[in-house]
Amino acid sequence: MDGLDDIVEEFLVESHENLDQLDSDLVALEQEPDSRDRLSSIFRTIHTIKGTSGFLAFQRLEEVTHVGENMLSRLRDGALALTPHRTSVLLRMVDTVRSLLTSIEATGGEGSVDVSAVVAEISAAMEDSPAAAEPVEVAAEPVAAVAEVVAEASVEERAEEPAPEPTAELPAPAVEPLAPVAEVPAAPAVPAPRPAPVAEAAPEPEAAHEEAAPSSESGAGQARRAVADSTIRVDVDLLDELMLLVGELVLTRNQIVQYVGRSNDTDLVRASQRLNLIASELQEGVMKTRMQPIDHIWSKLPRVVRDLGLQLQKSIRLEMEGRETELDKTLLEAVKDPLTHLVRNSVDHGIETPEDRRKAGKPAEGVLTLRARHESGQVVVEVADDGAGIDPAKLGAKAVERGLVTQEALNRMGPQDVLQMIFLPGFSTAAQVTNVSGRGVGMDVVKTNIEAIGGTIEVESLPGRGTVCRLRIPLTLAIVPALTVECAGDRYAIPQISLQELVSLDAEKAANAVEEVGGAPVYRLRGELLPLVRLTDVLGLASDRHDGHVVIAVLRSEGRRFGLVVDRVINTEEIVVKAVGGQLKAIGLYSGATVLGDGTVALILDVQALARRALRAETGERQESRATALQAAATDAERQRMLLAAIGGGRRVAIPLDTVTRLEQVRTESVERVGNREVVQYRGAILPIVRLDRHLGAYGESDREVLEVIVYSDHGRSVAIVVEEILDIVDGEAAVRSDIDDMGLLGSAVLGDKVTELLDVRAAILAADPAFYSAHPAALTHPSALAPVDPLSVTPHGVPGSLLEV
C-alpha cells in the first residue's frame, strides 16, 4: 500500500502541473486553431492522465478523460473543427478532472464527483459538427466563431427568462443534439469561450459534489499544497553548483574551527560551534536534494530478467529488498550499468535451466534477489542468486589454461583468492560467446567502474548453492569522512569507508608483535596474520619517526584486510574531494586531493591500489608461509587468546577472544527493561543484557555511569555481557589450568599471575537470550567454536575510530 501511495502522489503532482498547462494551451489554441503541434501536445497530456487513471482504477477520471481524448483525436485528425463552444467544453473537462484530483487527494478516492454531465456535453459537442464534412475557409471561421459567441452571450443574458427563444444566428442542427443535455441541470448554462466566464461556470456541472468543495478550501486545500505545491523542479547543474559551494563552506568551516580551537575567547568558540552546526545541517540538507531511491534503476531490471529468462528458456523470479535505499544521483548513474551487467550475468551463468535445477533437487524456478541497505556510512548492494555457484576448481583451471596464473601459484591460493580472478581482464568461463555474456569483458569493467567511484566489489559463492556479488559504495563523492595521517612529514587522507580500526604499538610491543613471514612484515591481530604495507616504502620516502612506535591503520579492500603503517594519526574530519591532474592520477596511488582545516593540501590515498600492491607483493612462498601460520594458530588450542575482565569483588574472568564481536561503552541511563529483563538499544536492534557480577554472584558496584559491554553476535542475533572493567588480552599458552569451577564456569586457570575463572560463555549467552541458539540449532557447540560475525573492534558506543592499545 505504501508503494501505491507513492505512485498516487506522483500522479497527482504531475497531473496538477499538466492541468495548469492545459488551461493556457487550450486558450492559446483558440487563437491559432490550426496549430497541430499544440493539439498533439494537449492530446498526449490527456492520454497520459487517462492511461494512469485506468492503471490506478480511478474509473470516473478515466471515463471523462477518455471521451475528451476522443474529441481531441478527431480535432487533431481534422474530422472536427475547433469552435469556441468545443474549447469551452474541453475547459469544462479540465475543471472536472481537477475536481476529481482534489477529491482523490482529500479522501483517497473519487468521492461523489459526478462526471455524467460533462461526458454528455463532450459527446454532444462531438456530434455538433455541421461544418466537419466540408472544409471551411480560413476567413469564414472567425465570422462563425463571432456569431456563436454573440448567440451564446444573448442566451446567457436571458437565461432567467421563462421562455427563451433561440437566436437567428444559431444554426438549426445545433439545437437537436443539445436537447438531451437540457435535462441535466448544469447543461443550459453553456460557458462562454472567455476565461472569466469559464471559471464562473466551472462549479455548475460539479454541483453534485458540493461535499468536496468545502474540503478543497480547508483540509483538502492543505493536502493540495502538501502534494502538488510541495515539489519543485530544479536543474541538476544548479544542485551541482550548490554542492560545490557547500563543499567550500565545509573547508572554510574546518579552518575556522581549528583556528578557534587555539583561542581562549569564549564568545568566539560559541560562534564557531554554531557555525559548525549550521554548516553540517546545510551540508546534510543539500546532499539530501541529490539523493534518489535505488529503485530508480531497479525498476528497469524486472524487464531485463524477464526477457533474458525467456530467451534462455529459464524460469526466474526477481525479488527486491530495500528499494527505498537512497544514493547520490551521480553515483546512481555510475552503478546502473555495472548492476545491470551483474544481473544479466546471474541470469545467464548463475541460474540453471529448469531441467538442471530439478536434477539438483531444486525448484524449477530460480530466484534472483537484489538487496540494498545503508551500512557504516555506505550503501551495500547485493546481487544474489540460488544457482549453480562458481566452482573454484573450474575457475582455476580456466585461469591456468589462459596463462593468467601458474599451476604452482594456483595450488597455493585459497578459494576466496580464486574467486577474485573473475575480475581479471579478459577472463570468462562461458562455454561459448553469446549475445548475453561470455565475450571475455564485463566483470573487469564492473570492478573498474565501481572502484572509480570509491567503491569495492566482493564475490562469495558456494558450488550448487548460489553466488552473491556485493557492492560497497560511498553515499556521496563530494564530501566524505576521512582519517588524516602523516608520513615523512606530509599529510594524507584515508576515506573512512575502508578503515576498520587503528592499532598503536609502543616500541616494546612492536618489537615482539611485528613478525616476518616469508620475508614480508605481518602483525598478529587477535590470532590473524595481517600483511603490513609501510606507506614510506610505497612512496619511496624515509620515515621521520625513530622511536620504534608503530601506528597501523587496518584497512579492508576486495574482501581482504591489510595494515597500512603510518608515522602518526592526526585526526578525523570531513573532507571535500577534489580531482587531481593526469600526472598524479597516472601514479595510481591517489584518488583525489583535499584542503585540510589548517589550509594545507593533502592527497587522498587510493586504498584499492594500496591493497593490490600489498597482495601482489606477497610471493608464493609468503602466501604459503602465511597459510601455514594461520593453520597452526587455528589448531593450537593452547595459544587461544583470552579477554580478561574484572567483575567485582576482586574476581576476574577469562573469555575466549573469538566469542567477542565488539567492545562497547553504554551509559547506565540507556539501559531499559522488558519485563524483568534488561535491554539496550544497539545499532537499530534491542540487545538483551546479562550482568556477569549478578550471573556469577559477585555483585560489584551498581552506581557506575558507564557500563563496559562485551557484544557477541552470531546468525543475526546479539547479546550484551556487562563486566566491571576490561583488563587485558592474553595468550592461553602455558596457563596452569584447573577443573575447580562453580555455577556458570568451565574451570579456572592462572593468567597474569592471578587465578582467573574461565567463563561458560554459552551459559551466559543463554541467561541473556534463551532463544539465542534456537534460530541455528547446528551451532550447539561451545560458542568459542563459532566464528564471530565481525572482527573485534574496541569502540565506545557511537564514537567511531577509537585507538586500540594492544
ZAMARGU-4260 file (C-alpha; in steps of 0.2 Angstrom, whole numbers, plus 5000, padded with zeros to 4 digits):
<rodrens>
0) 5000/5000/5000 | 5014/5012/5004 | 5021/5009/4986 | 5004/5013/4979 | 5003/5029/4989
5) 5019/5035/4982 | 5013/5031/4964 | 4996/5041/4968 | 5006/5055/4975 | 5017/5057/4960
10) 5002/5055/4948 | 4994/5069/4957 | 5009/5081/4957 | 5011/5078/4938 | 4993/5079/4934
15) 4991/5096/4943 | 5006/5103/4933 | 4998/5096/4917 | 4981/5103/4920 | 4989/5121/4923
20) 4997/5119/4907 | 4981/5113/4898 | 4972/5129/4903 | 4984/5140/4895 | 4986/5128/4880
25) 4968/5127/4876 | 4965/5146/4877 | 4980/5149/4866 | 4974/5135/4854 | 4958/5146/4851
30) 4969/5160/4844 | 4978/5148/4832 | 4966/5133/4829 | 4976/5126/4815 | 4991/5123/4827
35) 4994/5104/4825 | 5009/5104/4837 | 4998/5112/4851 | 4984/5100/4848 | 4995/5085/4848
40) 5003/5091/4865 | 4986/5093/4873 | 4981/5076/4866 | 4996/5067/4874 | 4993/5076/4891
45) 4975/5070/4892 | 4981/5052/4885 | 4994/5051/4899 | 4981/5056/4913 | 4969/5043/4906
50) 4981/5029/4905 | 4987/5032/4923 | 4970/5034/4930 | 4965/5017/4922 | 4980/5009/4930
55) 4976/5016/4947 | 4957/5011/4945 | 4950/5029/4945 | 4935/5024/4934 | 4926/5041/4933
60) 4943/5050/4930 | 4946/5038/4916 | 4929/5040/4909 | 4929/5059/4907 | 4947/5059/4900
65) 4943/5045/4888 | 4929/5055/4880 | 4939/5071/4880 | 4953/5061/4871 | 4941/5056/4858
70) 4936/5074/4854 | 4954/5079/4854 | 4959/5064/4842 | 4945/5070/4830 | 4951/5088/4831
75) 4969/5083/4828 | 4964/5072/4813 | 4953/5086/4806 | 4937/5077/4807 | 4931/5091/4819
80) 4934/5110/4818 | 4938/5119/4834 | 4925/5131/4839 | 4923/5142/4855 | 4910/5130/4861
85) 4921/5115/4859 | 4935/5124/4868 | 4923/5128/4882 | 4918/5110/4884 | 4936/5105/4884
90) 4940/5118/4898 | 4925/5111/4907 | 4933/5094/4906 | 4949/5101/4913 | 4940/5108/4928
95) 4931/5092/4931 | 4947/5082/4931 | 4954/5095/4943 | 4939/5092/4955 | 4942/5073/4954
100) 4960/5075/4958 | 4956/5086/4973 | 4944/5073/4979 | 4957/5059/4977 | 4969/5070/4987
105) 4957/5073/5001 | 4949/5056/5003 | 4960/5044/4993 | 4945/5041/4981 | 4934/5050/4968
110) 4921/5054/4981 | 4904/5060/4974 | 4910/5069/4960 | 4898/5067/4945 | 4905/5067/4928
115) 4890/5061/4918 | 4885/5079/4913 | 4902/5083/4906 | 4903/5067/4897 | 4886/5070/4889
120) 4891/5088/4885 | 4908/5082/4876 | 4898/5069/4867 | 4885/5081/4861 | 4899/5093/4856
125) 4907/5080/4845 | 4891/5076/4836 | 4888/5095/4833 | 4898/5096/4818 | 4889/5104/4803
130) 4905/5110/4795 | 4915/5095/4798 | 4910/5086/4782 | 4917/5101/4771 | 4932/5111/4773
135) 4929/5129/4780 | 4938/5143/4773 | 4950/5152/4785 | 4941/5168/4783 | 4924/5161/4787
140) 4929/5153/4803 | 4931/5169/4813 | 4915/5175/4807 | 4906/5159/4813 | 4915/5160/4829
145) 4910/5178/4832 | 4892/5173/4828 | 4892/5159/4840 | 4899/5170/4854 | 4886/5183/4851
150) 4872/5169/4851 | 4879/5162/4867 | 4881/5179/4876 | 4862/5183/4872 | 4857/5166/4879
155) 4867/5170/4895 | 4858/5187/4896 | 4841/5179/4895 | 4845/5163/4905 | 4832/5168/4918
160) 4818/5172/4907 | 4804/5159/4907 | 4804/5156/4888 | 4820/5160/4880 | 4819/5160/4861
165) 4833/5154/4850 | 4843/5167/4841 | 4843/5168/4822 | 4862/5166/4822 | 4862/5149/4829
170) 4861/5136/4815 | 4846/5124/4817 | 4856/5107/4818 | 4865/5114/4833 | 4849/5113/4843
175) 4845/5095/4841 | 4860/5087/4849 | 4859/5099/4864 | 4841/5093/4868 | 4846/5078/4879
180) 4859/5089/4889 | 4845/5101/4893 | 4839/5088/4906 | 4854/5089/4916 | 4853/5105/4927
185) 4870/5112/4923 | 4868/5110/4904 | 4858/5125/4899 | 4871/5137/4906 | 4884/5134/4892
190) 4900/5143/4897 | 4906/5157/4886 | 4923/5154/4877 | 4932/5168/4888 | 4942/5163/4903
195) 4932/5173/4916 | 4915/5165/4912 | 4923/5148/4911 | 4929/5150/4929 | 4912/5156/4934
200) 4903/5142/4926 | 4915/5128/4932 | 4906/5124/4948 | 4889/5121/4939 | 4892/5104/4932
205) 4900/5099/4949 | 4885/5103/4959 | 4883/5085/4964 | 4900/5085/4973 | 4897/5100/4984
210) 4903/5089/4998 | 4921/5090/4991 | 4921/5109/4989 | 4922/5114/5007 | 4937/5102/5010
215) 4946/5109/4995 | 4946/5126/5003 | 4951/5119/5020 | 4958/5102/5024 | 4960/5097/5005
220) 4967/5114/5001 | 4981/5110/5013 | 4983/5092/5006 | 4984/5101/4988 | 4998/5112/4994
225) 5006/5097/5003 | 5006/5086/4987 | 5006/5097/4971 | 5014/5113/4978 | 5027/5104/4989
230) 5038/5099/4975 | 5048/5110/4963 | 5059/5105/4948 | 5077/5111/4949 | 5090/5109/4936
235) 5104/5096/4941 | 5118/5108/4936 | 5111/5120/4949 | 5111/5107/4963 | 5129/5103/4957
240) 5134/5121/4959 | 5126/5122/4976 | 5135/5106/4981 | 5152/5114/4976 | 5148/5130/4987
245) 5143/5119/5002 | 5160/5110/4999 | 5169/5126/5000 | 5159/5131/5015 | 5164/5115/5024
250) 5183/5118/5020 | 5181/5136/5027 | 5172/5129/5042 | 5186/5117/5046 | 5199/5130/5045
255) 5189/5142/5057 | 5185/5128/5069 | 5204/5123/5070 | 5209/5142/5072 | 5196/5145/5086
260) 5201/5129/5095 | 5218/5138/5099 | 5208/5153/5105 | 5203/5157/5123 | 5189/5169/5118
265) 5173/5160/5124 | 5161/5170/5113 | 5171/5166/5098 | 5171/5147/5102 | 5152/5148/5104
270) 5150/5156/5087 | 5162/5144/5079 | 5152/5129/5087 | 5136/5137/5080 | 5144/5139/5063
275) 5149/5121/5064 | 5132/5115/5067 | 5123/5126/5054 | 5136/5121/5041 | 5134/5102/5045
280) 5115/5104/5044 | 5116/5114/5027 | 5128/5101/5020 | 5116/5087/5025 | 5101/5096/5018
285) 5110/5099/5001 | 5116/5081/5000 | 5098/5075/5003 | 5092/5085/4987 | 5104/5074/4977
290) 5098/5058/4985 | 5087/5046/4975 | 5080/5029/4979 | 5089/5015/4971 | 5073/5009/4964
295) 5075/5022/4950 | 5087/5010/4942 | 5080/4994/4949 | 5063/4997/4941 | 5071/4993/4924
300) 5078/4976/4929 | 5062/4966/4930 | 5060/4968/4911 | 5079/4963/4909 | 5076/4947/4919
305) 5060/4943/4910 | 5067/4945/4893 | 5083/4936/4896 | 5074/4922/4905 | 5063/4919/4890
310) 5077/4920/4878 | 5087/4907/4889 | 5072/4897/4892 | 5074/4899/4911 | 5060/4902/4924
315) 5067/4916/4936 | 5058/4926/4950 | 5066/4943/4954 | 5065/4949/4972 | 5070/4966/4978
320) 5074/4971/4996 | 5077/4989/5001 | 5070/4998/4986 | 5069/5014/4996 | 5088/5015/5000
325) 5094/5032/4994 | 5110/5036/4985 | 5118/5051/4977 | 5111/5054/4959 | 5129/5054/4952
330) 5133/5038/4960 | 5116/5031/4955 | 5120/5034/4937 | 5138/5026/4939 | 5131/5010/4946
335) 5117/5007/4934 | 5127/4998/4920 | 5138/4988/4932 | 5122/4982/4941 | 5113/4978/4925
340) 5128/4968/4920 | 5129/4958/4936 | 5110/4954/4934 | 5112/4948/4916 | 5127/4938/4922
345) 5117/4929/4936 | 5103/4925/4924 | 5115/4919/4911 | 5129/4910/4921 | 5122/4908/4938
350) 5104/4901/4937 | 5102/4884/4929 | 5089/4878/4917 | 5073/4871/4925 | 5079/4853/4920
355) 5096/4855/4928 | 5088/4863/4944 | 5076/4848/4945 | 5090/4836/4944 | 5099/4845/4958
360) 5084/4844/4969 | 5079/4862/4967 | 5063/4871/4962 | 5062/4873/4944 | 5060/4892/4946
365) 5076/4901/4951 | 5077/4916/4962 | 5087/4932/4959 | 5087/4943/4974 | 5093/4962/4974
370) 5096/4969/4992 | 5101/4987/4996 | 5105/4994/5014 | 5114/5008/5022 | 5129/5002/5032
375) 5143/5012/5041 | 5141/5027/5030 | 5140/5017/5014 | 5127/5009/5003 | 5129/4990/5002
380) 5120/4982/4986 | 5120/4963/4984 | 5115/4953/4968 | 5112/4935/4975 | 5106/4920/4965
385) 5102/4902/4971 | 5110/4895/4955 | 5125/4883/4952 | 5138/4894/4960 | 5156/4896/4955
390) 5167/4881/4956 | 5184/4886/4961 | 5192/4871/4953 | 5184/4875/4936 | 5189/4893/4938
395) 5207/4889/4942 | 5209/4878/4928 | 5202/4891/4916 | 5215/4904/4923 | 5229/4891/4921
400) 5223/4887/4903 | 5223/4906/4898 | 5240/4909/4906 | 5234/4921/4919 | 5241/4911/4934
405) 5253/4896/4935 | 5248/4879/4942 | 5260/4881/4956 | 5253/4898/4961 | 5235/4891/4960
410) 5239/4877/4972 | 5244/4890/4985 | 5228/4900/4983 | 5213/4899/4994 | 5195/4898/4987
415) 5192/4916/4990 | 5208/4921/4981 | 5202/4910/4966 | 5185/4918/4966 | 5193/4935/4964
420) 5201/4930/4947 | 5184/4933/4939 | 5188/4951/4939 | 5204/4949/4929 | 5204/4957/4912
425) 5199/4945/4898 | 5193/4932/4909 | 5177/4922/4905 | 5171/4905/4909 | 5157/4905/4896
430) 5157/4889/4886 | 5153/4899/4870 | 5151/4918/4866 | 5133/4923/4866 | 5124/4940/4864
435) 5121/4939/4883 | 5138/4937/4890 | 5154/4927/4888 | 5164/4940/4877 | 5178/4940/4890
440) 5174/4958/4895 | 5162/4963/4908 | 5167/4959/4926 | 5184/4968/4925 | 5174/4983/4918
445) 5162/4981/4933 | 5176/4982/4945 | 5184/4996/4937 | 5168/5007/4936 | 5164/5003/4955
450) 5182/5007/4960 | 5182/5023/4950 | 5168/5030/4962 | 5177/5024/4978 | 5168/5008/4980
455) 5173/4990/4981 | 5166/4973/4975 | 5166/4956/4983 | 5160/4939/4977 | 5155/4925/4988
460) 5150/4908/4981 | 5145/4890/4986 | 5145/4877/4972 | 5127/4871/4970 | 5120/4884/4982
465) 5122/4901/4973 | 5133/4917/4971 | 5132/4934/4980 | 5141/4949/4972 | 5142/4963/4985
470) 5145/4981/4980 | 5150/4994/4994 | 5148/5011/4988 | 5150/5028/4997 | 5135/5038/5000
475) 5142/5053/4990 | 5158/5058/4981 | 5158/5076/4986 | 5161/5076/5005 | 5167/5061/5014
480) 5173/5057/5032 | 5192/5053/5032 | 5206/5049/5043 | 5221/5061/5042 | 5238/5053/5044
485) 5256/5059/5042 | 5270/5051/5034 | 5288/5058/5031 | 5281/5075/5036 | 5267/5075/5023
490) 5248/5073/5026 | 5237/5060/5018 | 5219/5057/5019 | 5211/5039/5020 | 5192/5038/5017
495) 5184/5030/5032 | 5174/5019/5021 | 5189/5007/5020 | 5195/5010/5038 | 5191/4996/5051
500) 5202/5001/5066 | 5218/5008/5072 | 5231/4999/5082 | 5245/5009/5091 | 5260/4999/5097
505) 5274/5006/5108 | 5292/5001/5104 | 5292/4986/5116 | 5276/4979/5109 | 5281/4982/5091
510) 5297/4973/5093 | 5288/4957/5098 | 5271/4959/5088 | 5278/4963/5071 | 5284/4947/5063
515) 5292/4942/5047 | 5283/4928/5037 | 5291/4923/5021 | 5301/4939/5021 | 5286/4951/5022
520) 5281/4960/5038 | 5265/4954/5046 | 5256/4958/5063 | 5247/4945/5073 | 5230/4954/5076
525) 5219/4943/5088 | 5226/4927/5080 | 5225/4933/5062 | 5241/4937/5052 | 5239/4954/5045
530) 5250/4958/5030 | 5258/4976/5033 | 5262/4989/5020 | 5273/5003/5025 | 5267/5019/5017
535) 5285/5026/5017 | 5291/5011/5006 | 5276/5013/4994 | 5280/5032/4992 | 5299/5029/4992
540) 5302/5041/5007 | 5311/5040/5023 | 5301/5040/5039 | 5304/5054/5051 | 5299/5043/5066
545) 5313/5034/5075 | 5306/5030/5092 | 5301/5012/5087 | 5282/5017/5089 | 5271/5009/5076
550) 5254/5015/5071 | 5244/5003/5060 | 5228/5008/5050 | 5218/4992/5047 | 5210/4993/5030
555) 5198/4982/5021 | 5198/4980/5002 | 5191/4967/4990 | 5186/4956/5004 | 5203/4956/5012
560) 5212/4965/5026 | 5229/4973/5027 | 5238/4985/5038 | 5245/5002/5032 | 5259/5008/5043
565) 5260/5027/5045 | 5270/5038/5056 | 5256/5046/5066 | 5237/5049/5066 | 5232/5067/5065
570) 5213/5067/5067 | 5196/5063/5058 | 5187/5076/5048 | 5175/5078/5034 | 5185/5082/5018
575) 5179/5089/5001 | 5186/5078/4987 | 5195/5087/4973 | 5200/5079/4957 | 5219/5078/4954
580) 5228/5081/4937 | 5233/5067/4925 | 5251/5066/4931 | 5246/5062/4949 | 5232/5051/4943
585) 5244/5041/4932 | 5254/5036/4948 | 5240/5025/4953 | 5241/5029/4972 | 5229/5044/4974
590) 5210/5045/4971 | 5210/5064/4974 | 5215/5078/4985 | 5208/5090/4998 | 5212/5105/5008
595) 5213/5102/5027 | 5207/5113/5041 | 5224/5121/5043 | 5225/5126/5024 | 5237/5113/5019
600) 5234/5101/5004 | 5233/5083/5007 | 5232/5069/4994 | 5218/5056/4996 | 5225/5038/4996
605) 5218/5025/4984 | 5215/5010/4996 | 5211/4998/4982 | 5228/5002/4974 | 5237/5000/4990
610) 5228/4983/4993 | 5233/4977/4976 | 5251/4982/4980 | 5251/4973/4997 | 5244/4957/4990
615) 5254/4957/4974 | 5270/4959/4985 | 5266/4943/4993 | 5276/4930/4984 | 5270/4912/4983
620) 5282/4907/4997 | 5275/4921/5008 | 5257/4916/5004 | 5261/4898/5009 | 5270/4903/5025
625) 5255/4914/5030 | 5243/4900/5026 | 5254/4888/5037 | 5255/4900/5051 | 5236/4903/5051
630) 5233/4885/5051 | 5245/4882/5066 | 5236/4896/5075 | 5219/4889/5072 | 5224/4871/5078
635) 5234/4877/5093 | 5221/4877/5107 | 5234/4881/5120 | 5238/4898/5112 | 5220/4903/5112
640) 5219/4921/5116 | 5208/4927/5131 | 5200/4943/5136 | 5202/4946/5154 | 5189/4956/5163
645) 5185/4961/5181 | 5168/4958/5188 | 5169/4965/5206 | 5174/4958/5222 | 5192/4956/5216
650) 5186/4942/5204 | 5192/4940/5186 | 5185/4930/5172 | 5193/4925/5156 | 5183/4925/5140
655) 5189/4917/5123 | 5193/4931/5112 | 5184/4923/5097 | 5167/4924/5106 | 5169/4943/5107
660) 5162/4953/5092 | 5164/4971/5099 | 5168/4980/5115 | 5157/4995/5119 | 5153/5008/5132
665) 5135/5010/5136 | 5128/5024/5148 | 5118/5016/5163 | 5104/5028/5159 | 5101/5020/5142
670) 5098/5003/5149 | 5079/4999/5148 | 5068/4984/5154 | 5057/4972/5146 | 5048/4963/5160
675) 5061/4958/5172 | 5075/4958/5159 | 5087/4972/5155 | 5090/4978/5137 | 5099/4991/5127
680) 5096/4999/5110 | 5111/4995/5099 | 5113/4998/5081 | 5095/4998/5077 | 5092/4982/5087
685) 5086/4978/5105 | 5100/4968/5114 | 5097/4958/5130 | 5109/4961/5144 | 5117/4949/5156
690) 5127/4957/5171 | 5141/4945/5175 | 5143/4950/5193 | 5125/4945/5196 | 5126/4930/5185
695) 5141/4923/5194 | 5136/4930/5211 | 5149/4943/5213 | 5138/4959/5214 | 5150/4973/5210
700) 5147/4992/5210 | 5130/4997/5204 | 5132/5016/5203 | 5143/5017/5188 | 5138/5029/5175
705) 5146/5020/5160 | 5145/5001/5158 | 5158/4991/5150 | 5149/4979/5137 | 5156/4964/5128
710) 5145/4961/5112 | 5143/4944/5105 | 5134/4942/5088 | 5130/4926/5078 | 5117/4922/5065
715) 5109/4939/5066 | 5107/4939/5085 | 5117/4948/5098 | 5119/4949/5117 | 5127/4961/5128
720) 5138/4955/5143 | 5142/4968/5156 | 5158/4967/5166 | 5166/4980/5178 | 5182/4983/5168
725) 5191/4976/5153 | 5209/4972/5159 | 5219/4964/5145 | 5221/4952/5131 | 5232/4937/5135
730) 5238/4921/5127 | 5232/4905/5135 | 5248/4896/5132 | 5256/4888/5146 | 5242/4893/5158
735) 5240/4882/5173 | 5223/4875/5172 | 5211/4868/5185 | 5194/4859/5185 | 5189/4869/5200
740) 5174/4878/5195 | 5157/4884/5200 | 5140/4888/5193 | 5142/4897/5176 | 5161/4892/5175
745) 5171/4880/5165 | 5185/4879/5177 | 5200/4891/5182 | 5217/4895/5176 | 5232/4906/5181
750) 5233/4920/5169 | 5244/4935/5173 | 5250/4928/5189 | 5232/4928/5196 | 5219/4914/5197
755) 5206/4918/5184 | 5189/4910/5182 | 5185/4903/5164 | 5168/4909/5159 | 5155/4897/5152
760) 5150/4909/5138 | 5136/4898/5132 | 5128/4898/5149 | 5130/4917/5150 | 5123/4920/5132
765) 5108/4909/5136 | 5105/4919/5153 | 5103/4934/5142 | 5094/4927/5127 | 5086/4909/5130
770) 5082/4908/5112 | 5099/4913/5105 | 5103/4896/5098 | 5086/4891/5093 | 5087/4900/5076
775) 5103/4890/5072 | 5102/4873/5080 | 5118/4867/5071 | 5128/4879/5082 | 5126/4869/5098
780) 5144/4868/5102 | 5153/4879/5114 | 5152/4897/5107 | 5171/4898/5105 | 5169/4886/5090
785) 5158/4899/5082 | 5166/4912/5070 | 5161/4929/5075 | 5151/4940/5063 | 5163/4955/5064
790) 5181/4957/5069 | 5184/4964/5086 | 5185/4982/5086 | 5186/4992/5103 | 5175/5007/5101
795) 5165/5017/5113 | 5146/5016/5108 | 5143/5029/5094 | 5161/5035/5093 | 5170/5028/5078
800) 5188/5026/5075 | 5194/5024/5093 | 5213/5020/5095 | 5216/5002/5102 | 5232/5000/5113
805) 5236/4981/5111
</rodrens>
